[in-house]
């Protein structure tokens, strides 16, 4: 007799699960946003015969190439990672394998000295770290249903996302203290060969390892999926294609959600990816101003997710998501309309916009967990990662077209256009919830 998930599942360890958001935030915040990505694109890593402007173009170009390669790998492999963890019941195991791998990549970044011969070594580490981070995220997100009940799933998802923002802020403040405000001297770190920046990489590695321990200790491993045999990688791909065809035939709602969420998530990613650039180019912020805005942006985004945690389970993931996307769009248009105000407009409406980013992202995670069957969580979050990566060119393309055609300030309109398309697509999604026995309207 097969025992249902309802009978065997006893959710525990939700707080420990959420701590992984806090732990892993070192990668998107320190590595890809504010510290290592800025360091690796500095003129130290460009050929000596280039001007400063040419050096920036050179390093930025190759940074984009490394990100593109990583995105392709993730898009091809993420669904298989999720499906195999579903079948084998080893989400926690593979979460930690990939967590320690991307932490190791961060640690190796310490050895990227500010010399041109280390440039591609640094980009390889960045790409590999991104790949392992995404694979870890697939299994982490797929465990959401294992540590929650349907009644509190939205609350825990939003809470975890908010913890991530808070952890990122604290780590960023510590990093800035070490790099720019005397922390290196206080710790006896020589101000040579970019050692303060490189030491931050070691700190970030330890941050991941230490704060992921609660999940390792307190959250039980997930069981194997029902009726899911262990299969080869080739068979996994064949079954993936069959799954997509099956969704198109039997669950168009879930398939449309994967597509629509990919669009609006790409718009949200573009907001953070190009926000600092917009502040510097269109509003004349210096580096200190951009960093301060970054800290404030993470702060209000975290506050927004904690607020959403109080209401999502009551009002539903779809309503929270649509409300949040609309909030981002309104804030983005306000930045454009009131651009003549200068930096105050960027800070006021930019921070308003950022308040809704976290709730929109976390609500998407919750909604997919509710739309997916319990034994297919890993596979669906793998597809979630893949669909997001498959159209990750939308925001950069929209940004480039609007900036190139009309000017820097118009770039924000390109990003808002992507978000508006995602918003419209999400209007057609039915916010449903699967159990093993029935489908319940959420």
C-alpha positions in Angstrom: 0.0 0.0 0.0 1.4 3.4 -1.0 1.3 6.0 1.8 0.2 9.5 0.7 2.3 12.6 1.2 -0.4 13.8 3.6 0.2 10.8 5.9 4.0 10.9 6.0 4.7 14.6 5.7 5.2 16.3 9.0 6.5 19.8 8.2 9.4 20.9 10.4 12.5 23.1 10.1 10.8 26.1 8.3 13.1 28.6 10.0 16.2 26.5 9.3 15.1 26.2 5.7 14.7 30.0 5.4 18.2 30.5 6.8 19.6 29.2 3.5 18.2 32.4 1.9 20.2 34.4 4.4 23.3 32.2 3.8 23.2 32.1 0.0 22.6 35.8 -0.5 26.4 36.4 -0.5 26.5 35.2 -4.1 23.9 37.6 -5.7 24.8 40.5 -3.5 28.6 40.5 -3.0 29.7 38.4 -6.0 27.4 39.4 -8.9 26.1 42.8 -7.8 28.4 45.0 -5.8 31.9 43.6 -5.2 33.4 40.9 -7.3 31.7 41.8 -10.6 32.8 45.4 -10.2 36.4 44.2 -9.3 36.7 41.7 -12.2 35.6 44.4 -14.7 38.1 47.0 -13.5 41.0 48.2 -15.7 43.4 45.8 -13.9 42.1 42.9 -15.9 42.2 44.5 -19.4 45.1 44.5 -21.8 47.6 47.3 -21.0 47.4 48.9 -24.4 43.7 49.9 -24.1 42.3 53.2 -22.9 40.1 53.4 -19.8 37.0 53.4 -21.9 38.2 50.5 -24.1 39.2 48.6 -21.0 35.7 48.9 -19.6 34.2 47.7 -22.9 36.6 44.7 -23.0 36.0 43.4 -19.5 32.2 44.1 -19.6 31.9 42.2 -22.9 33.6 39.1 -21.6 31.6 39.3 -18.4 28.5 39.1 -20.5 29.9 36.2 -22.4 30.6 34.3 -19.2 27.0 35.0 -18.0 25.6 33.8 -21.3 27.5 30.5 -21.2 26.4 29.9 -17.6 22.8 30.7 -18.5 22.8 28.1 -21.4 24.2 25.4 -19.1 21.6 26.2 -16.4 18.8 26.2 -19.0 19.9 22.8 -20.3 20.5 21.0 -17.0 18.3 22.6 -14.3 15.2 20.5 -15.2 17.1 17.3 -15.1 18.7 18.3 -11.7 15.2 18.8 -10.3 13.6 15.7 -11.8 16.4 13.4 -10.6 16.2 14.8 -7.1 12.4 14.2 -7.1 12.9 10.6 -8.2 15.7 9.8 -5.7 14.4 11.8 -2.8 17.8 13.6 -2.3 16.9 17.3 -2.6 18.7 18.1 0.6 21.8 16.1 -0.4 22.1 17.9 -3.8 21.2 21.2 -2.3 24.3 20.9 -0.1 26.5 19.5 -2.8 25.8 22.5 -5.0 25.9 24.9 -2.0 29.4 23.9 -1.0 30.5 23.9 -4.7 29.4 27.6 -5.2 30.9 28.5 -1.8 34.1 26.9 -3.0 34.1 28.9 -6.1 33.7 32.1 -4.0 36.7 31.0 -1.9 38.8 30.5 -5.0 38.1 34.1 -6.0 40.6 35.1 -3.3 43.3 34.0 -5.7 42.2 36.3 -8.5 44.9 38.9 -8.2 44.5 42.3 -10.0 46.4 41.3 -13.1 45.3 40.6 -16.6 46.4 37.0 -16.6 43.9 36.2 -13.9 40.9 37.7 -15.8 39.5 34.6 -17.4 40.2 32.5 -14.3 38.0 34.9 -12.4 35.3 34.8 -15.1 35.3 31.0 -15.1 34.9 31.0 -11.3 32.0 33.5 -11.6 30.3 31.3 -14.3 30.7 28.1 -12.3 29.5 29.7 -9.1 26.4 31.0 -10.9 25.7 27.5 -12.3 26.1 25.8 -8.9 24.1 28.6 -7.2 21.1 28.0 -9.6 21.3 24.2 -9.2 21.2 24.6 -5.4 18.3 27.0 -5.7 16.3 24.5 -7.7 16.5 21.9 -4.9 16.1 24.6 -2.2 12.9 26.0 -3.7 11.6 22.5 -4.3 11.8 21.8 -0.5 9.4 24.6 0.3 6.4 22.3 0.3 8.3 19.8 2.5 8.8 22.4 5.4 5.4 24.1 5.2 1.7 23.4 5.1 -0.6 24.8 2.4 -1.9 27.2 5.1 1.5 28.9 5.7 3.4 28.3 2.5 3.2 31.9 1.3 4.2 33.2 4.7 7.4 31.0 4.9 8.3 31.8 1.3 8.1 35.5 1.8 9.9 35.3 5.2 12.8 33.4 3.6 13.1 35.9 0.8 13.1 38.7 3.3 15.8 37.0 5.4 17.9 36.9 2.2 17.7 40.6 1.7 18.6 41.2 5.4 21.6 38.9 5.2 22.7 40.6 2.0 22.6 44.0 3.6 24.6 43.0 6.6 27.2 41.2 4.5 27.4 44.2 2.2 27.9 46.6 5.0 30.7 44.4 6.5 32.3 44.2 3.1 32.2 48.0 2.5 33.7 48.5 6.0 36.6 46.2 5.1 37.2 47.6 1.6 36.5 51.3 2.0 36.1 52.4 5.6 39.2 51.2 7.5 38.2 47.7 8.3 41.2 46.2 6.4 43.7 48.3 8.3 41.9 47.4 11.6 42.2 43.7 10.7 45.8 44.0 9.6 45.1 43.3 5.9 47.7 45.0 3.7 46.2 47.5 1.2 48.0 46.0 -1.8 47.1 43.6 -4.6 43.4 44.3 -3.8 43.7 42.1 -0.7 40.8 43.9 1.1 38.5 42.9 -1.8 39.9 39.4 -2.0 39.5 38.8 1.7 35.8 39.7 1.4 35.6 36.6 -0.9 36.8 34.4 1.9 34.3 36.0 4.3 31.5 35.4 1.8 32.5 31.8 1.5 32.4 31.3 5.3 29.1 33.1 5.4 27.5 30.5 3.1 29.0 27.6 4.9 28.2 28.7 8.4 24.7 29.9 7.9 23.6 27.0 5.8 24.3 24.6 8.8 20.8 25.0 10.4 19.1 23.5 7.2 21.7 20.7 7.2 21.0 19.8 10.8 17.3 20.5 11.3 15.5 19.9 8.0 14.9 16.2 7.2 15.7 14.7 3.8 12.8 14.5 1.3 11.5 11.0 0.4 11.7 9.6 -3.2 8.8 10.6 -5.4 6.0 8.3 -5.8 5.9 6.3 -9.0 9.1 7.9 -10.2 11.8 5.3 -11.1 15.5 6.1 -11.0 16.5 6.6 -14.6 19.5 7.6 -16.7 20.3 11.1 -17.7 19.3 10.4 -21.3 16.0 9.0 -20.2 15.6 12.0 -17.9 15.8 14.3 -20.9 13.3 12.2 -22.9 10.9 12.3 -20.0 11.4 16.1 -19.7 10.3 16.6 -23.3 7.3 14.3 -22.7 6.5 16.4 -19.6 6.5 19.6 -21.5 4.2 18.0 -24.2 2.0 16.7 -21.4 1.7 20.1 -19.8 0.7 21.6 -23.1 -2.0 19.0 -23.4 -3.3 18.6 -19.8 -2.1 21.6 -17.7 -1.9 24.7 -19.9 -2.4 26.7 -16.8 0.9 25.6 -15.3 2.7 25.9 -18.6 1.4 29.5 -19.1 2.5 30.2 -15.5 6.1 29.1 -16.3 6.1 31.3 -19.4 4.5 34.4 -17.8 6.6 34.2 -14.6 9.7 33.9 -16.7 8.8 37.2 -18.4 8.1 39.2 -15.2 11.0 37.7 -13.3 13.3 38.8 -16.1 11.9 42.3 -15.8 12.5 42.3 -12.0 16.1 41.0 -12.6 16.6 43.8 -15.0 15.5 46.4 -12.4 18.4 45.4 -10.1 20.9 44.7 -12.9 20.5 48.1 -14.5 19.3 50.2 -11.6 22.8 51.2 -10.5 23.7 52.0 -14.1 20.6 54.2 -14.5 21.5 56.0 -11.3 25.0 56.8 -12.4 24.3 57.6 -16.1 21.0 59.4 -15.9 21.0 60.9 -12.4 24.7 61.5 -11.9 25.2 59.5 -8.7 28.8 58.7 -7.8 29.9 55.3 -6.5 29.1 56.1 -2.9 25.6 57.2 -3.9 25.1 54.1 -5.9 26.2 51.8 -3.1 24.0 53.6 -0.6 21.1 53.2 -2.9 21.9 49.5 -3.2 21.8 49.1 0.6 18.6 51.0 0.9 17.1 49.1 -2.0 17.8 45.7 -0.3 16.4 47.1 2.9 13.1 48.2 1.5 12.8 45.1 -0.6 13.3 43.0 2.5 10.7 45.0 4.4 8.3 44.5 1.6 8.7 40.7 1.7 8.1 40.6 5.5 5.0 42.7 5.0 3.8 40.4 2.2 4.4 37.4 4.5 1.5 38.6 6.7 -1.0 38.7 3.9 -0.1 36.2 1.1 -1.7 33.1 2.6 -4.9 35.2 3.3 -5.2 37.0 -0.1 -3.5 34.4 -2.3 -0.2 34.4 -4.2 -1.7 35.6 -7.5 -3.1 38.8 -5.9 0.1 39.6 -4.0 2.1 38.9 -7.2 0.0 41.1 -9.5 -0.2 43.9 -6.9 3.6 43.8 -6.5 4.3 43.8 -10.2 2.0 46.8 -10.6 3.8 48.6 -7.8 7.1 48.1 -9.6 5.7 49.4 -12.8 4.2 52.5 -11.1 7.5 53.2 -9.4 9.4 52.8 -12.6 7.2 55.1 -14.6 7.4 57.7 -11.7 11.2 57.6 -12.0 10.9 58.5 -15.6 8.2 61.1 -15.3 9.9 62.9 -12.4 13.4 62.6 -13.7 13.8 66.4 -13.8 13.8 66.3 -10.0 17.3 64.7 -10.2 18.7 62.2 -7.6 15.7 62.8 -5.2 13.4 61.3 -7.8 15.7 58.3 -8.3 15.8 57.6 -4.6 12.2 58.2 -3.8 10.5 56.4 -6.6 13.4 53.9 -7.1 13.0 52.8 -3.5 9.2 52.7 -3.9 9.7 50.4 -6.8 12.2 48.1 -4.9 9.6 47.7 -2.1 7.6 45.4 -4.4 10.4 43.4 -6.0 10.8 40.9 -3.1 7.1 40.1 -2.7 6.6 39.6 -6.4 9.6 37.1 -6.5 8.6 35.2 -3.4 4.9 35.0 -4.4 6.0 33.4 -7.7 8.0 30.8 -5.8 4.9 30.1 -3.6 2.5 29.9 -6.5 4.6 27.4 -8.4 4.8 25.2 -5.3 1.0 25.3 -5.1 0.4 24.7 -8.8 2.8 21.7 -8.8 2.1 18.2 -7.6 4.0 17.3 -4.4 6.1 14.6 -6.1 7.1 16.9 -9.0 8.4 20.0 -7.1 12.0 19.5 -8.1 11.2 19.0 -11.7 8.9 22.0 -11.8 11.4 24.3 -10.1 14.0 23.1 -12.6 11.7 24.1 -15.4 11.1 27.4 -13.5 14.8 28.1 -13.7 15.1 27.0 -17.3 12.2 29.2 -18.6 13.6 32.1 -16.7 17.0 31.6 -18.3 15.7 30.9 -21.7 14.3 34.5 -22.1 16.9 36.3 -19.9 17.8 38.4 -23.0 14.5 40.3 -22.8 15.4 43.0 -20.2 19.0 43.6 -21.6 17.6 43.9 -25.1 14.7 46.2 -24.1 17.2 48.3 -22.1 19.6 48.6 -25.0 17.0 49.4 -27.6 15.4 52.2 -25.5 18.7 53.7 -24.4 20.1 53.5 -27.9 17.1 55.0 -29.5 16.0 57.7 -27.0 18.6 58.1 -24.3 19.7 56.7 -20.9 16.6 57.7 -18.9 14.4 55.8 -21.4 16.0 52.6 -20.4 13.6 52.3 -17.4 10.7 52.3 -19.9 12.2 49.3 -21.6 12.3 47.4 -18.3 8.7 48.4 -17.5 7.5 47.2 -20.9 8.9 43.7 -20.1 7.2 43.8 -16.7 3.9 44.9 -18.3 3.9 41.9 -20.7 4.6 39.6 -17.7 1.7 41.2 -15.8 -0.8 40.7 -18.6 0.3 37.0 -19.0 -0.2 36.4 -15.3 -3.7 37.7 -15.4 -4.7 34.6 -17.3 -3.3 32.2 -14.6 -5.8 30.3 -12.4 -4.3 30.3 -8.9 -4.9 26.6 -8.2 -3.4 24.2 -5.7 -2.6 20.6 -6.3 -2.9 17.8 -3.7 -2.2 14.2 -4.5 -5.9 13.5 -4.7 -7.5 16.6 -6.1 -7.2 20.1 -7.3 -8.4 22.8 -4.9 -9.2 26.3 -6.0 -6.8 28.7 -4.1 
